Amino acid sequence: MSPVSAERDRQEIELQIAKAASLLVTKGMASDEAAEAYARARELAEQRSSAGRLVVALWGLWIGKQTRNEFDEARSLSNRLLILTERQGDDGLRLQAHHAAWTTFMFRGEPAPSCDHCEAGRRLYEPERHRSHAQLYGGHDPGVCANYIGSWVEWLLGYPDRAQRSINTALDLAHQLGHPFSLLMTFVLGAVVEQFRRDPDSSLRHIASAEALAAEQRLALFFDARMMRGGVLVTQDAAEEAMAQIEEGLAARQRPGANKLGRPYGLGLLSQVRAHLGNHQGALAAVSEGLAAAAESGERWWEPELYRLQGLHLTSRRELAKAQSSFERALQTARRQQAKSLELRATTSLARLWAEQGRRTEAQEVLAPIYGWFTEGFDTVDLKEAKALLDALT
C-alpha cells in the first residue's frame, strides 16, 4: 500500500470513529448509522493492523449489539476485546475492555463478574489520562460508567447503601468532568437504582434532571423517561397515568433503531400497574411476555423479580400452589445469579404466603438466613418489610 493510501485510510478511520461516536450520543446507542461507521472503521483497522483503532471500532460494534439485545454477539465482541487488550499492555485499552465486560455481564444477569470488571475499571481509571475516552467510546466517561453500572450490580448483590454511594460518586465525577452525556447517563441509571431502593421521590428527581439535560443538550435518553416515571407513579396511586406512561415507553423501544435494553424490566412494571388496577390476567400476561423477552434476548438481570411478580399475581387469583412454584423459581434464579436483593424479595414473598397458610415455622426458617446475611440497607423498604414479617413470625 502506498504512503498516500495508508494516510487516506488512517484519516478515514478517524472520521468514521468520530462520526459514529457523535451518532451514539445524538441518535442513541442502537443507531444503525453508527454501526455502519464502526464496521467500516473495523475493516480499515484490520487491513492496516491498527490495534488501537481496532479496539475502538470493536467497542463501538459491541455497544450496538448490546443495546439491540443481541447478547451472544455482544459477549463474543467483549471477550475479543479482553483478549486483544491483554496483549497490547495499554491500560487505557484494557479499561475499555472491562467497560464492555461489566455492562454485558450485568444485563445478562451475572452481577458478580460485572462487579469484578467494574472494580478493575475503577482501579485503572484516571480522570486526566482517560477523560478523552468519552469522545471515542460511546460518548460517555468510563470512570462514571464504572460507578453507575457498579451501583446497579451492588444493589443486586445485596449492598443498597454501597449502591447509593456509587451513584453519588458517578454524579460528582460527571459534574467534575463537565461532560453532559455522562451526567445524563448517571441521572437515568440513578433513577432506576432509586426505584430498586423503592425511593420514589429520589427517582423522580433523577428523571426530571435527565429530561431537562436531554432537552437542553439534545441528547438521547438511555432508558425511556416515560417507562421510568411510570414505575414511580404506580407506587403513588396514579395507576392509570402509570400504565399510559409505561405502555408508551415500551412501544417506543420497539421502533427500528431504538435501544432495546430494559424490556423485561418495563414489562414487569406494566404487570404491577395492571395488577394494581385489578387486571390480574393482564398482569400475568405482561410477566409472561417479560420472561419470554428475557429468554429470547438473554437480558436476564430482572428475571428473578419477574418470577416473583408472577407469584404475586397468582396469589391474587388464589392459585396458591402455582404461586408457591413461582416464588421458588424466583428464589432459585436469584441464588444462581447471586442477586441477594432479589433473593430477599422472593424469600419474603414466599415466607408471607406460608405464614398465611399457617406454616409459620417454615416461613421463619426460610426468611431468617437471608435477612441475617445483610449488613447494610436496613432503612430500605425491602429490609424493613422482611424485618416486620420476621418479627411477626417469632
Sequence and secondary structure as in RCSB ss.txt:
>XXXX:A:sequence
MSPVSAERDRQEIELQIAKAASLLVTKGMASDEAAEAYARARELAEQRSSAGRLVVALWGLWIGKQTRNEFDEAR
SLSNRLLILTERQGDDGLRLQAHHAAWTTFMFRGEPAPSCDHCEAGRRLYEPERHRSHAQLYGGHDPGVCANYIG
SWVEWLLGYPDRAQRSINTALDLAHQLGHPFSLLMTFVLGAVVEQFRRDPDSSLRHIASAEALAAEQRLALFFDA
RMMRGGVLVTQDAAEEAMAQIEEGLAARQRPGANKLGRPYGLGLLSQVRAHLGNHQGALAAVSEGLAAAAESGER
WWEPELYRLQGLHLTSRRELAKAQSSFERALQTARRQQAKSLELRATTSLARLWAEQGRRTEAQEVLAPIYGWFT
EGFDTVDLKEAKALLDALT
>XXXX:A:secstr
  HHHHHHHHHHHHHHHHHHHHHHHHH TT HHHHHHHHHHHHHHHHHT HHHHHHHHHHHHHHHHHTT HHHHH
HHHHHHHHHHHHHT HHHHHHHHHHHHHHHHHTT HHHHHHHHHHHHHH  HHHHGGGGGTSTTS HHHHHHHHH
HHHHHHTT HHHHHHHHHHHHHHHHHHT HHHHHHHHHHHHHHHHHTT HHHHHHHHHHHHHHHHHHT   SS H
HHHHHHHHGGGT HHHHHHHHHHHHHHTTSTT   TTHHHHHHHHHHHHHHTT HHHHHHHHHHHHHHHHHH   
TTHHHHHHHHHHHHHHTT HHHHHHHHHHHHHHHHHHT HHHHHHHHHHHHHHHHHTT HHHHHHHHHHHHHH  
S TTSHHHHHHHHHHHHH 
